[in-house]
Amino acid sequence: MKPTIWIGKRGYSETLIDEIRAQLKVRKYVKIKWLRTAEIDPEEIARRAGADLVGVRGRTMVLAERSSGGRKA
């Protein structure tokens, strides 16, 4: 899977978070890479995008569409 979103030295913005949400609706997973100079907190990005953080390796993270979690009894 190739990265579909790159984060530059300015970090992330609300526009980038919206793009992550849009891509998660189309795909179930999104791969994100960022530059060394960017200050990134993968857990914060996942929380703001309403996604599950699947994993982080180096300067790459994978987010998944949040599972519904609501179980019917």
All heavy atoms as TSV, in Angstrom:
chain	resi	resn	atom	element	x	y	z
A	1	MET	N	N	0.852	-1.174	0.000
A	1	MET	CA	C	0.000	0.000	0.000
A	1	MET	C	C	0.895	1.234	0.000
A	1	MET	O	O	1.769	1.373	0.851
A	1	MET	CB	C	-0.882	-0.053	1.239
A	1	MET	CG	C	-1.823	1.075	1.409
A	1	MET	SD	S	-2.969	0.678	2.747
A	1	MET	CE	C	-3.287	2.277	3.375
A	2	LYS	N	N	0.670	2.130	-0.942
A	2	LYS	CA	C	1.458	3.358	-1.017
A	2	LYS	C	C	0.780	4.459	-0.212
A	2	LYS	O	O	-0.447	4.481	-0.093
A	2	LYS	CB	C	1.588	3.806	-2.470
A	2	LYS	CG	C	2.432	2.879	-3.302
A	2	LYS	CD	C	2.610	3.435	-4.684
A	2	LYS	CE	C	3.486	2.513	-5.498
A	2	LYS	NZ	N	3.703	3.030	-6.846
A	3	PRO	N	N	1.580	5.395	0.323
A	3	PRO	CA	C	0.980	6.513	1.059
A	3	PRO	C	C	0.102	7.359	0.143
A	3	PRO	O	O	0.469	7.635	-0.998
A	3	PRO	CB	C	2.191	7.326	1.531
A	3	PRO	CG	C	3.351	6.417	1.411
A	3	PRO	CD	C	3.027	5.434	0.342
A	4	THR	N	N	-1.060	7.742	0.628
A	4	THR	CA	C	-1.952	8.606	-0.139
A	4	THR	C	C	-1.965	10.019	0.404
A	4	THR	O	O	-2.486	10.923	-0.237
A	4	THR	CB	C	-3.385	8.051	-0.159
A	4	THR	OG1	O	-3.846	7.905	1.182
A	4	THR	CG2	C	-3.438	6.709	-0.860
A	5	ILE	N	N	-1.395	10.214	1.593
A	5	ILE	CA	C	-1.322	11.543	2.200
A	5	ILE	C	C	0.094	11.765	2.707
A	5	ILE	O	O	0.674	10.896	3.359
A	5	ILE	CB	C	-2.336	11.691	3.358
A	5	ILE	CG1	C	-3.758	11.585	2.807
A	5	ILE	CG2	C	-2.128	13.000	4.103
A	5	ILE	CD1	C	-4.839	11.701	3.836
A	6	TRP	N	N	0.635	12.940	2.395
A	6	TRP	CA	C	1.956	13.351	2.870
A	6	TRP	C	C	1.780	14.599	3.720
A	6	TRP	O	O	1.067	15.523	3.330
A	6	TRP	CB	C	2.881	13.657	1.696
A	6	TRP	CG	C	3.321	12.439	0.967
A	6	TRP	CD1	C	2.630	11.761	0.011
A	6	TRP	CD2	C	4.545	11.738	1.156
A	6	TRP	NE1	N	3.352	10.676	-0.416
A	6	TRP	CE2	C	4.538	10.640	0.269
A	6	TRP	CE3	C	5.651	11.943	1.972
A	6	TRP	CZ2	C	5.587	9.755	0.183
A	6	TRP	CZ3	C	6.691	11.051	1.877
A	6	TRP	CH2	C	6.655	9.970	1.003
A	7	ILE	N	N	2.464	14.632	4.863
A	7	ILE	CA	C	2.422	15.801	5.736
A	7	ILE	C	C	3.778	16.486	5.649
A	7	ILE	O	O	4.807	15.856	5.890
A	7	ILE	CB	C	2.092	15.411	7.187
A	7	ILE	CG1	C	0.737	14.698	7.230
A	7	ILE	CG2	C	2.104	16.641	8.084
A	7	ILE	CD1	C	0.353	14.172	8.586
A	8	GLY	N	N	3.752	17.767	5.330
A	8	GLY	CA	C	4.978	18.533	5.171
A	8	GLY	C	C	5.465	19.142	6.464
A	8	GLY	O	O	4.949	18.866	7.551
A	9	LYS	N	N	6.451	20.029	6.339
A	9	LYS	CA	C	7.102	20.598	7.522
A	9	LYS	C	C	6.189	21.488	8.353
A	9	LYS	O	O	6.450	21.716	9.520
A	9	LYS	CB	C	8.351	21.370	7.114
A	9	LYS	CG	C	8.090	22.558	6.233
A	9	LYS	CD	C	9.389	23.213	5.831
A	9	LYS	CE	C	9.141	24.337	4.849
A	9	LYS	NZ	N	10.377	24.921	4.379
A	10	ARG	N	N	5.104	21.968	7.769
A	10	ARG	CA	C	4.165	22.810	8.526
A	10	ARG	C	C	3.207	22.002	9.396
A	10	ARG	O	O	2.416	22.559	10.147
A	10	ARG	CB	C	3.376	23.688	7.582
A	10	ARG	CG	C	4.233	24.717	6.901
A	10	ARG	CD	C	3.409	25.639	6.087
A	10	ARG	NE	N	4.255	26.584	5.392
A	10	ARG	CZ	C	3.817	27.492	4.571
A	10	ARG	NH1	N	2.522	27.581	4.325
A	10	ARG	NH2	N	4.649	28.313	3.971
A	11	GLY	N	N	3.253	20.688	9.257
A	11	GLY	CA	C	2.388	19.840	10.072
A	11	GLY	C	C	1.023	19.663	9.450
A	11	GLY	O	O	0.862	19.796	8.245
A	12	TYR	N	N	0.031	19.365	10.261
A	12	TYR	CA	C	-1.306	19.098	9.745
A	12	TYR	C	C	-2.257	20.231	10.101
A	12	TYR	O	O	-2.043	20.984	11.033
A	12	TYR	CB	C	-1.837	17.759	10.259
A	12	TYR	CG	C	-1.960	17.653	11.755
A	12	TYR	CD1	C	-3.159	17.946	12.381
A	12	TYR	CD2	C	-0.890	17.250	12.539
A	12	TYR	CE1	C	-3.283	17.844	13.750
A	12	TYR	CE2	C	-1.003	17.140	13.910
A	12	TYR	CZ	C	-2.204	17.440	14.516
A	12	TYR	OH	O	-2.330	17.338	15.871
A	13	SER	N	N	-3.319	20.336	9.299
A	13	SER	CA	C	-4.333	21.365	9.497
A	13	SER	C	C	-5.705	20.695	9.459
A	13	SER	O	O	-5.823	19.494	9.197
A	13	SER	CB	C	-4.241	22.405	8.375
A	13	SER	OG	O	-4.524	21.791	7.131
A	14	GLU	N	N	-6.724	21.477	9.691
A	14	GLU	CA	C	-8.087	20.940	9.645
A	14	GLU	C	C	-8.431	20.474	8.230
A	14	GLU	O	O	-9.148	19.499	8.055
A	14	GLU	CB	C	-9.088	22.002	10.124
A	14	GLU	CG	C	-10.441	21.422	10.447
A	14	GLU	CD	C	-10.414	20.332	11.514
A	14	GLU	OE1	O	-9.647	20.443	12.487
A	14	GLU	OE2	O	-11.158	19.341	11.353
A	15	THR	N	N	-7.875	21.128	7.223
A	15	THR	CA	C	-8.095	20.708	5.834
A	15	THR	C	C	-7.537	19.306	5.604
A	15	THR	O	O	-8.161	18.481	4.934
A	15	THR	CB	C	-7.436	21.707	4.863
A	15	THR	OG1	O	-7.944	23.009	5.136
A	15	THR	CG2	C	-7.707	21.345	3.424
A	16	LEU	N	N	-6.365	19.037	6.160
A	16	LEU	CA	C	-5.766	17.713	6.026
A	16	LEU	C	C	-6.612	16.667	6.748
A	16	LEU	O	O	-6.819	15.562	6.234
A	16	LEU	CB	C	-4.339	17.705	6.579
A	16	LEU	CG	C	-3.635	16.382	6.347
A	16	LEU	CD1	C	-2.808	16.465	5.082
A	16	LEU	CD2	C	-2.772	16.045	7.512
A	17	ILE	N	N	-7.120	17.002	7.910
A	17	ILE	CA	C	-7.986	16.083	8.664
A	17	ILE	C	C	-9.247	15.778	7.844
A	17	ILE	O	O	-9.692	14.627	7.775
A	17	ILE	CB	C	-8.359	16.677	10.043
A	17	ILE	CG1	C	-7.103	16.906	10.891
A	17	ILE	CG2	C	-9.366	15.788	10.766
A	17	ILE	CD1	C	-6.321	15.675	11.243
A	18	ASP	N	N	-9.815	16.797	7.197
A	18	ASP	CA	C	-10.990	16.584	6.335
A	18	ASP	C	C	-10.659	15.648	5.177
A	18	ASP	O	O	-11.470	14.807	4.797
A	18	ASP	CB	C	-11.513	17.918	5.795
A	18	ASP	CG	C	-12.134	18.788	6.886
A	18	ASP	OD1	O	-12.491	18.246	7.955
A	18	ASP	OD2	O	-12.249	20.007	6.664
A	19	GLU	N	N	-9.463	15.796	4.604
A	19	GLU	CA	C	-9.038	14.929	3.505
A	19	GLU	C	C	-8.887	13.482	3.982
A	19	GLU	O	O	-9.268	12.548	3.272
A	19	GLU	CB	C	-7.726	15.429	2.908
A	19	GLU	CG	C	-7.182	14.568	1.789
A	19	GLU	CD	C	-8.093	14.478	0.573
A	19	GLU	OE1	O	-8.905	15.384	0.350
A	19	GLU	OE2	O	-7.988	13.473	-0.161
A	20	ILE	N	N	-8.361	13.293	5.177
A	20	ILE	CA	C	-8.235	11.950	5.738
A	20	ILE	C	C	-9.628	11.329	5.891
A	20	ILE	O	O	-9.852	10.175	5.509
A	20	ILE	CB	C	-7.493	11.970	7.092
A	20	ILE	CG1	C	-6.025	12.370	6.879
A	20	ILE	CG2	C	-7.597	10.615	7.796
A	20	ILE	CD1	C	-5.281	12.664	8.166
A	21	ARG	N	N	-10.580	12.099	6.430
A	21	ARG	CA	C	-11.949	11.600	6.593
A	21	ARG	C	C	-12.553	11.204	5.245
A	21	ARG	O	O	-13.199	10.157	5.127
A	21	ARG	CB	C	-12.821	12.659	7.252
A	21	ARG	CG	C	-12.533	12.870	8.698
A	21	ARG	CD	C	-13.510	13.870	9.295
A	21	ARG	NE	N	-13.054	14.295	10.594
A	21	ARG	CZ	C	-12.929	15.563	10.969
A	21	ARG	NH1	N	-13.228	16.546	10.148
A	21	ARG	NH2	N	-12.500	15.858	12.179
A	22	ALA	N	N	-12.345	12.054	4.228
A	22	ALA	CA	C	-12.892	11.781	2.894
A	22	ALA	C	C	-12.286	10.503	2.310
A	22	ALA	O	O	-13.003	9.679	1.731
A	22	ALA	CB	C	-12.629	12.969	1.968
A	23	GLN	N	N	-10.986	10.333	2.456
A	23	GLN	CA	C	-10.340	9.123	1.928
A	23	GLN	C	C	-10.780	7.875	2.679
A	23	GLN	O	O	-10.912	6.807	2.082
A	23	GLN	CB	C	-8.818	9.267	1.961
A	23	GLN	CG	C	-8.301	10.181	0.883
A	23	GLN	CD	C	-6.804	10.093	0.710
A	23	GLN	OE1	O	-6.172	9.088	1.054
A	23	GLN	NE2	N	-6.225	11.144	0.165
A	24	LEU	N	N	-11.018	8.001	3.979
A	24	LEU	CA	C	-11.474	6.842	4.746
A	24	LEU	C	C	-12.869	6.393	4.326
A	24	LEU	O	O	-13.200	5.212	4.448
A	24	LEU	CB	C	-11.443	7.145	6.247
A	24	LEU	CG	C	-10.066	7.107	6.891
A	24	LEU	CD1	C	-10.125	7.660	8.304
A	24	LEU	CD2	C	-9.495	5.699	6.886
A	25	LYS	N	N	-13.697	7.326	3.845
A	25	LYS	CA	C	-15.031	6.948	3.370
A	25	LYS	C	C	-14.936	6.121	2.089
A	25	LYS	O	O	-15.712	5.208	1.875
A	25	LYS	CB	C	-15.886	8.186	3.125
A	25	LYS	CG	C	-16.362	8.826	4.400
A	25	LYS	CD	C	-17.232	10.014	4.116
A	25	LYS	CE	C	-17.659	10.678	5.416
A	25	LYS	NZ	N	-18.476	11.868	5.176
A	26	VAL	N	N	-13.956	6.454	1.239
A	26	VAL	CA	C	-13.785	5.755	-0.027
A	26	VAL	C	C	-13.002	4.460	0.163
A	26	VAL	O	O	-13.349	3.417	-0.376
A	26	VAL	CB	C	-13.064	6.667	-1.052
A	26	VAL	CG1	C	-12.745	5.921	-2.329
A	26	VAL	CG2	C	-13.897	7.900	-1.324
A	27	ARG	N	N	-11.918	4.549	0.937
A	27	ARG	CA	C	-11.080	3.378	1.229
A	27	ARG	C	C	-11.289	3.032	2.690
A	27	ARG	O	O	-11.690	3.857	3.476
A	27	ARG	CB	C	-9.600	3.725	1.051
A	27	ARG	CG	C	-9.304	4.394	-0.235
A	27	ARG	CD	C	-7.943	5.063	-0.150
A	27	ARG	NE	N	-7.731	5.841	-1.351
A	27	ARG	CZ	C	-6.632	5.799	-2.057
A	27	ARG	NH1	N	-5.627	5.059	-1.685
A	27	ARG	NH2	N	-6.519	6.518	-3.135
A	28	LYS	N	N	-10.955	1.874	3.072
A	28	LYS	CA	C	-11.081	1.498	4.488
A	28	LYS	C	C	-9.815	1.840	5.275
A	28	LYS	O	O	-9.855	1.962	6.488
A	28	LYS	CB	C	-11.389	0.004	4.622
A	28	LYS	CG	C	-12.688	-0.395	3.986
A	28	LYS	CD	C	-13.842	0.370	4.583
A	28	LYS	CE	C	-15.145	0.006	3.889
A	28	LYS	NZ	N	-16.193	0.966	4.146
A	29	TYR	N	N	-8.692	1.977	4.554
A	29	TYR	CA	C	-7.407	2.290	5.183
A	29	TYR	C	C	-6.746	3.446	4.456
A	29	TYR	O	O	-6.890	3.590	3.250
A	29	TYR	CB	C	-6.457	1.084	5.123
A	29	TYR	CG	C	-6.940	-0.095	5.914
A	29	TYR	CD1	C	-7.693	-1.090	5.320
A	29	TYR	CD2	C	-6.630	-0.213	7.262
A	29	TYR	CE1	C	-8.151	-2.176	6.039
A	29	TYR	CE2	C	-7.075	-1.298	7.998
A	29	TYR	CZ	C	-7.837	-2.269	7.381
A	29	TYR	OH	O	-8.285	-3.334	8.098
A	30	VAL	N	N	-5.993	4.264	5.209
A	30	VAL	CA	C	-5.227	5.371	4.636
A	30	VAL	C	C	-3.817	5.310	5.207
A	30	VAL	O	O	-3.639	5.162	6.427
A	30	VAL	CB	C	-5.870	6.734	4.979
A	30	VAL	CG1	C	-5.012	7.878	4.488
A	30	VAL	CG2	C	-7.261	6.835	4.398
A	31	LYS	N	N	-2.836	5.402	4.327
A	31	LYS	CA	C	-1.437	5.401	4.749
A	31	LYS	C	C	-0.916	6.828	4.653
A	31	LYS	O	O	-1.081	7.482	3.626
A	31	LYS	CB	C	-0.620	4.479	3.858
A	31	LYS	CG	C	0.769	4.195	4.383
A	31	LYS	CD	C	1.412	3.124	3.518
A	31	LYS	CE	C	2.643	2.547	4.160
A	31	LYS	NZ	N	3.224	1.491	3.319
A	32	ILE	N	N	-0.283	7.305	5.725
A	32	ILE	CA	C	0.182	8.688	5.817
A	32	ILE	C	C	1.667	8.702	6.165
A	32	ILE	O	O	2.089	8.011	7.091
A	32	ILE	CB	C	-0.607	9.446	6.910
A	32	ILE	CG1	C	-2.108	9.377	6.615
A	32	ILE	CG2	C	-0.125	10.885	7.031
A	32	ILE	CD1	C	-2.974	9.833	7.761
A	33	LYS	N	N	2.430	9.497	5.432
A	33	LYS	CA	C	3.859	9.697	5.715
A	33	LYS	C	C	4.077	11.155	6.047
A	33	LYS	O	O	3.333	12.021	5.594
A	33	LYS	CB	C	4.718	9.329	4.499
A	33	LYS	CG	C	4.907	7.849	4.322
A	33	LYS	CD	C	5.965	7.547	3.298
A	33	LYS	CE	C	7.296	7.570	3.960
A	33	LYS	NZ	N	8.126	6.413	3.836
A	34	TRP	N	N	5.112	11.435	6.836
A	34	TRP	CA	C	5.442	12.821	7.146
A	34	TRP	C	C	6.945	13.031	7.145
A	34	TRP	O	O	7.717	12.090	7.293
A	34	TRP	CB	C	4.820	13.261	8.470
A	34	TRP	CG	C	5.287	12.507	9.670
A	34	TRP	CD1	C	6.335	12.836	10.472
A	34	TRP	CD2	C	4.722	11.320	10.242
A	34	TRP	NE1	N	6.456	11.930	11.495
A	34	TRP	CE2	C	5.479	10.984	11.373
A	34	TRP	CE3	C	3.646	10.509	9.892
A	34	TRP	CZ2	C	5.187	9.889	12.154
A	34	TRP	CZ3	C	3.360	9.410	10.674
A	34	TRP	CH2	C	4.130	9.117	11.800
A	35	LEU	N	N	7.326	14.284	6.945
A	35	LEU	CA	C	8.733	14.658	6.921
A	35	LEU	C	C	9.339	14.603	8.320
A	35	LEU	O	O	8.630	14.754	9.322
A	35	LEU	CB	C	8.899	16.073	6.358
A	35	LEU	CG	C	8.501	16.284	4.909
A	35	LEU	CD1	C	8.642	17.764	4.558
A	35	LEU	CD2	C	9.348	15.441	3.987
A	36	ARG	N	N	10.647	14.446	8.370
A	36	ARG	CA	C	11.348	14.437	9.666
A	36	ARG	C	C	11.143	15.722	10.438
A	36	ARG	O	O	11.117	15.725	11.658
A	36	ARG	CB	C	12.844	14.278	9.441
A	36	ARG	CG	C	13.274	12.895	9.235
A	36	ARG	CD	C	14.753	12.848	9.072
A	36	ARG	NE	N	14.994	11.924	7.975
A	36	ARG	CZ	C	16.149	11.577	7.529
A	36	ARG	NH1	N	17.222	12.094	8.048
A	36	ARG	NH2	N	16.258	10.712	6.563
A	37	THR	N	N	11.026	16.835	9.725
A	37	THR	CA	C	10.924	18.144	10.377
A	37	THR	C	C	9.527	18.427	10.910
A	37	THR	O	O	9.337	19.404	11.624
A	37	THR	CB	C	11.333	19.257	9.396
A	37	THR	OG1	O	10.525	19.150	8.221
A	37	THR	CG2	C	12.801	19.132	9.018
A	38	ALA	N	N	8.557	17.604	10.578
A	38	ALA	CA	C	7.176	17.818	11.030
A	38	ALA	C	C	6.992	17.224	12.424
A	38	ALA	O	O	7.428	16.115	12.701
A	38	ALA	CB	C	6.201	17.192	10.051
A	39	GLU	N	N	6.344	17.981	13.276
A	39	GLU	CA	C	5.996	17.508	14.620
A	39	GLU	C	C	4.617	16.847	14.528
A	39	GLU	O	O	3.612	17.525	14.396
A	39	GLU	CB	C	5.960	18.673	15.611
A	39	GLU	CG	C	7.318	19.272	15.896
A	39	GLU	CD	C	8.228	18.310	16.655
A	39	GLU	OE1	O	7.710	17.539	17.486
A	39	GLU	OE2	O	9.437	18.341	16.399
A	40	ILE	N	N	4.594	15.524	14.576
A	40	ILE	CA	C	3.356	14.774	14.370
A	40	ILE	C	C	3.088	13.855	15.556
A	40	ILE	O	O	3.982	13.175	16.042
A	40	ILE	CB	C	3.465	13.920	13.077
A	40	ILE	CG1	C	3.664	14.808	11.860
A	40	ILE	CG2	C	2.251	13.026	12.904
A	40	ILE	CD1	C	2.546	15.767	11.581
A	41	ASP	N	N	1.822	13.842	15.990
A	41	ASP	CA	C	1.361	12.897	17.000
A	41	ASP	C	C	0.300	12.017	16.332
A	41	ASP	O	O	-0.843	12.451	16.155
A	41	ASP	CB	C	0.767	13.646	18.196
A	41	ASP	CG	C	0.236	12.709	19.272
A	41	ASP	OD1	O	0.425	11.479	19.159
A	41	ASP	OD2	O	-0.376	13.217	20.234
A	42	PRO	N	N	0.674	10.810	15.918
A	42	PRO	CA	C	-0.269	9.947	15.197
A	42	PRO	C	C	-1.577	9.695	15.944
A	42	PRO	O	O	-2.642	9.648	15.331
A	42	PRO	CB	C	0.511	8.648	15.007
A	42	PRO	CG	C	1.939	9.074	15.024
A	42	PRO	CD	C	1.997	10.197	16.012
A	43	GLU	N	N	-1.518	9.552	17.255
A	43	GLU	CA	C	-2.739	9.311	18.028
A	43	GLU	C	C	-3.674	10.503	17.967
A	43	GLU	O	O	-4.892	10.344	17.898
A	43	GLU	CB	C	-2.387	8.964	19.471
A	43	GLU	CG	C	-1.704	7.619	19.603
A	43	GLU	CD	C	-1.285	7.301	21.022
A	43	GLU	OE1	O	-1.448	8.163	21.915
A	43	GLU	OE2	O	-0.790	6.189	21.233
A	44	GLU	N	N	-3.121	11.704	17.984
A	44	GLU	CA	C	-3.921	12.923	17.904
A	44	GLU	C	C	-4.592	13.032	16.532
A	44	GLU	O	O	-5.766	13.383	16.434
A	44	GLU	CB	C	-3.041	14.155	18.160
A	44	GLU	CG	C	-3.744	15.475	17.978
A	44	GLU	CD	C	-4.824	15.759	19.005
A	44	GLU	OE1	O	-4.896	15.049	20.030
A	44	GLU	OE2	O	-5.604	16.693	18.786
A	45	ILE	N	N	-3.851	12.734	15.474
A	45	ILE	CA	C	-4.429	12.788	14.123
A	45	ILE	C	C	-5.552	11.773	13.995
A	45	ILE	O	O	-6.625	12.083	13.468
A	45	ILE	CB	C	-3.335	12.555	13.054
A	45	ILE	CG1	C	-2.390	13.765	13.041
A	45	ILE	CG2	C	-3.951	12.342	11.676
A	45	ILE	CD1	C	-1.216	13.632	12.123
A	46	ALA	N	N	-5.351	10.565	14.499
A	46	ALA	CA	C	-6.395	9.538	14.444
A	46	ALA	C	C	-7.634	9.983	15.213
A	46	ALA	O	O	-8.767	9.830	14.736
A	46	ALA	CB	C	-5.863	8.224	15.006
A	47	ARG	N	N	-7.431	10.558	16.384
A	47	ARG	CA	C	-8.559	11.023	17.197
A	47	ARG	C	C	-9.336	12.117	16.477
A	47	ARG	O	O	-10.560	12.072	16.389
A	47	ARG	CB	C	-8.060	11.543	18.550
A	47	ARG	CG	C	-9.183	11.918	19.514
A	47	ARG	CD	C	-8.661	12.596	20.762
A	47	ARG	NE	N	-8.008	13.860	20.494
A	47	ARG	CZ	C	-8.647	15.005	20.198
A	47	ARG	NH1	N	-9.958	15.024	20.106
A	47	ARG	NH2	N	-7.983	16.121	19.987
A	48	ARG	N	N	-8.620	13.095	15.927
A	48	ARG	CA	C	-9.280	14.213	15.241
A	48	ARG	C	C	-9.990	13.766	13.964
A	48	ARG	O	O	-11.005	14.342	13.598
A	48	ARG	CB	C	-8.276	15.312	14.933
A	48	ARG	CG	C	-7.818	16.013	16.214
A	48	ARG	CD	C	-6.920	17.175	15.959
A	48	ARG	NE	N	-7.615	18.189	15.172
A	48	ARG	CZ	C	-7.016	19.231	14.625
A	48	ARG	NH1	N	-5.726	19.401	14.785
A	48	ARG	NH2	N	-7.692	20.109	13.928
A	49	ALA	N	N	-9.465	12.745	13.303
A	49	ALA	CA	C	-10.080	12.250	12.071
A	49	ALA	C	C	-11.195	11.241	12.352
A	49	ALA	O	O	-11.909	10.840	11.442
A	49	ALA	CB	C	-9.018	11.605	11.178
A	50	GLY	N	N	-11.326	10.827	13.608
A	50	GLY	CA	C	-12.344	9.831	13.951
A	50	GLY	C	C	-12.008	8.473	13.376
A	50	GLY	O	O	-12.881	7.751	12.897
A	51	ALA	N	N	-10.707	8.127	13.417
A	51	ALA	CA	C	-10.237	6.872	12.833
A	51	ALA	C	C	-9.507	6.045	13.887
A	51	ALA	O	O	-9.164	6.545	14.952
A	51	ALA	CB	C	-9.290	7.172	11.671
A	52	ASP	N	N	-9.283	4.789	13.559
A	52	ASP	CA	C	-8.488	3.911	14.414
A	52	ASP	C	C	-7.052	3.920	13.911
A	52	ASP	O	O	-6.818	3.794	12.702
A	52	ASP	CB	C	-9.024	2.481	14.372
A	52	ASP	CG	C	-10.375	2.348	15.062
A	52	ASP	OD1	O	-10.631	3.092	16.026
A	52	ASP	OD2	O	-11.165	1.492	14.631
A	53	LEU	N	N	-6.102	4.061	14.821
A	53	LEU	CA	C	-4.686	3.998	14.477
A	53	LEU	C	C	-4.289	2.528	14.421
A	53	LEU	O	O	-4.274	1.841	15.438
A	53	LEU	CB	C	-3.852	4.755	15.513
A	53	LEU	CG	C	-2.349	4.786	15.288
A	53	LEU	CD1	C	-2.001	5.492	13.977
A	53	LEU	CD2	C	-1.663	5.484	16.451
A	54	VAL	N	N	-3.984	2.046	13.214
A	54	VAL	CA	C	-3.631	0.640	13.023
A	54	VAL	C	C	-2.188	0.403	13.427
A	54	VAL	O	O	-1.874	-0.573	14.102
A	54	VAL	CB	C	-3.856	0.213	11.557
A	54	VAL	CG1	C	-3.373	-1.207	11.321
A	54	VAL	CG2	C	-5.318	0.354	11.189
A	55	GLY	N	N	-1.298	1.303	13.016
A	55	GLY	CA	C	0.106	1.120	13.355
A	55	GLY	C	C	0.956	2.293	12.913
A	55	GLY	O	O	0.559	3.081	12.063
A	56	VAL	N	N	2.137	2.385	13.533
A	56	VAL	CA	C	3.116	3.420	13.205
A	56	VAL	C	C	4.460	2.738	13.058
A	56	VAL	O	O	4.847	1.933	13.910
A	56	VAL	CB	C	3.206	4.497	14.312
A	56	VAL	CG1	C	4.260	5.532	13.969
A	56	VAL	CG2	C	1.864	5.156	14.550
A	57	ARG	N	N	5.151	3.064	11.991
A	57	ARG	CA	C	6.510	2.543	11.785
A	57	ARG	C	C	7.328	3.675	11.197
A	57	ARG	O	O	7.048	4.133	10.093
A	57	ARG	CB	C	6.489	1.351	10.848
A	57	ARG	CG	C	7.883	0.815	10.598
A	57	ARG	CD	C	7.843	-0.427	9.794
A	57	ARG	NE	N	8.014	-1.538	10.736
A	57	ARG	CZ	C	7.983	-2.794	10.379
A	57	ARG	NH1	N	7.729	-3.124	9.136
A	57	ARG	NH2	N	8.197	-3.734	11.265
A	58	GLY	N	N	8.302	4.125	11.970
A	58	GLY	CA	C	9.109	5.251	11.512
A	58	GLY	C	C	8.260	6.498	11.376
A	58	GLY	O	O	7.602	6.920	12.313
A	59	ARG	N	N	8.249	7.076	10.181
A	59	ARG	CA	C	7.456	8.273	9.910
A	59	ARG	C	C	6.255	7.941	9.025
A	59	ARG	O	O	5.848	8.737	8.189
A	59	ARG	CB	C	8.335	9.337	9.260
A	59	ARG	CG	C	9.422	9.851	10.185
A	59	ARG	CD	C	10.269	10.933	9.563
A	59	ARG	NE	N	10.626	10.723	8.179
A	59	ARG	CZ	C	11.672	10.037	7.728
A	59	ARG	NH1	N	12.481	9.468	8.590
A	59	ARG	NH2	N	11.913	9.922	6.452
A	60	THR	N	N	5.688	6.774	9.246
A	60	THR	CA	C	4.530	6.324	8.473
A	60	THR	C	C	3.487	5.765	9.430
A	60	THR	O	O	3.812	5.029	10.353
A	60	THR	CB	C	4.939	5.225	7.469
A	60	THR	OG1	O	5.992	5.717	6.655
A	60	THR	CG2	C	3.770	4.815	6.602
A	61	MET	N	N	2.230	6.127	9.188
A	61	MET	CA	C	1.137	5.575	9.996
A	61	MET	C	C	0.041	5.076	9.074
A	61	MET	O	O	-0.082	5.530	7.940
A	61	MET	CB	C	0.578	6.623	10.958
A	61	MET	CG	C	-0.278	7.684	10.324
A	61	MET	SD	S	-1.020	8.785	11.531
A	61	MET	CE	C	0.004	10.223	11.275
A	62	VAL	N	N	-0.729	4.143	9.593
A	62	VAL	CA	C	-1.888	3.629	8.871
A	62	VAL	C	C	-3.106	3.848	9.753
A	62	VAL	O	O	-3.106	3.484	10.927
A	62	VAL	CB	C	-1.733	2.128	8.527
A	62	VAL	CG1	C	-2.995	1.598	7.866
A	62	VAL	CG2	C	-0.523	1.906	7.648
A	63	LEU	N	N	-4.124	4.476	9.151
A	63	LEU	CA	C	-5.387	4.706	9.843
A	63	LEU	C	C	-6.463	3.867	9.176
A	63	LEU	O	O	-6.434	3.653	7.971
A	63	LEU	CB	C	-5.788	6.179	9.777
A	63	LEU	CG	C	-4.842	7.180	10.418
A	63	LEU	CD1	C	-5.396	8.596	10.244
A	63	LEU	CD2	C	-4.620	6.884	11.871
A	64	ALA	N	N	-7.415	3.414	9.968
A	64	ALA	CA	C	-8.544	2.628	9.451
A	64	ALA	C	C	-9.835	3.324	9.830
A	64	ALA	O	O	-9.922	4.018	10.847
A	64	ALA	CB	C	-8.533	1.227	10.044
A	65	GLU	N	N	-10.826	3.106	8.998
A	65	GLU	CA	C	-12.148	3.629	9.289
A	65	GLU	C	C	-12.578	3.062	10.641
A	65	GLU	O	O	-12.432	1.870	10.900
A	65	GLU	CB	C	-13.110	3.199	8.183
A	65	GLU	CG	C	-14.462	3.781	8.294
A	65	GLU	CD	C	-15.325	3.407	7.105
A	65	GLU	OE1	O	-15.261	2.251	6.661
A	65	GLU	OE2	O	-16.047	4.279	6.629
A	66	ARG	N	N	-13.091	3.907	11.491
A	66	ARG	CA	C	-13.468	3.468	12.836
A	66	ARG	C	C	-14.598	2.465	12.763
A	66	ARG	O	O	-15.585	2.669	12.081
A	66	ARG	CB	C	-13.901	4.678	13.676
A	66	ARG	CG	C	-14.262	4.258	15.093
A	66	ARG	CD	C	-14.147	5.339	16.083
A	66	ARG	NE	N	-12.738	5.619	16.329
A	66	ARG	CZ	C	-12.311	6.742	16.890
A	66	ARG	NH1	N	-13.167	7.662	17.238
A	66	ARG	NH2	N	-11.030	6.936	17.104
A	67	SER	N	N	-14.409	1.378	13.473
A	67	SER	CA	C	-15.448	0.354	13.514
A	67	SER	C	C	-16.628	0.899	14.317
A	67	SER	O	O	-16.452	1.708	15.217
A	67	SER	CB	C	-14.921	-0.932	14.135
A	67	SER	OG	O	-14.342	-0.665	15.384
A	68	SER	N	N	-17.812	0.458	13.966
A	68	SER	CA	C	-19.020	0.997	14.592
A	68	SER	C	C	-19.023	0.773	16.105
A	68	SER	O	O	-19.432	1.639	16.855
A	68	SER	CB	C	-20.273	0.391	13.962
A	68	SER	OG	O	-20.272	-1.002	14.141
A	69	GLY	N	N	-18.556	-0.371	16.528
A	69	GLY	CA	C	-18.430	-0.633	17.965
A	69	GLY	C	C	-19.761	-0.851	18.664
A	69	GLY	O	O	-19.786	-1.358	19.774
A	70	GLY	N	N	-20.863	-0.429	18.065
A	70	GLY	CA	C	-22.158	-0.609	18.693
A	70	GLY	C	C	-22.670	-2.022	18.481
A	70	GLY	O	O	-22.897	-2.435	17.360
A	71	ARG	N	N	-22.800	-2.764	19.566
A	71	ARG	CA	C	-23.261	-4.146	19.472
A	71	ARG	C	C	-24.720	-4.215	19.862
A	71	ARG	O	O	-25.155	-3.609	20.830
A	71	ARG	CB	C	-22.445	-5.046	20.399
A	71	ARG	CG	C	-21.015	-5.106	20.001
A	71	ARG	CD	C	-20.260	-6.038	20.915
A	71	ARG	NE	N	-18.856	-6.000	20.573
A	71	ARG	CZ	C	-17.929	-6.561	21.313
A	71	ARG	NH1	N	-18.249	-7.182	22.424
A	71	ARG	NH2	N	-16.673	-6.515	20.950
A	72	LYS	N	N	-25.485	-4.979	19.093
A	72	LYS	CA	C	-26.900	-5.165	19.399
A	72	LYS	C	C	-27.062	-6.458	20.183
A	72	LYS	O	O	-26.529	-7.489	19.828
A	72	LYS	CB	C	-27.716	-5.217	18.105
A	72	LYS	CG	C	-27.685	-3.893	17.371
A	72	LYS	CD	C	-28.531	-3.959	16.130
A	72	LYS	CE	C	-28.479	-2.620	15.404
A	72	LYS	NZ	N	-29.271	-2.625	14.193
A	73	ALA	N	N	-27.818	-6.375	21.256
A	73	ALA	CA	C	-28.001	-7.556	22.108
A	73	ALA	C	C	-29.269	-8.286	21.744
A	73	ALA	O	O	-30.171	-7.825	21.212
A	73	ALA	CB	C	-28.060	-7.136	23.557
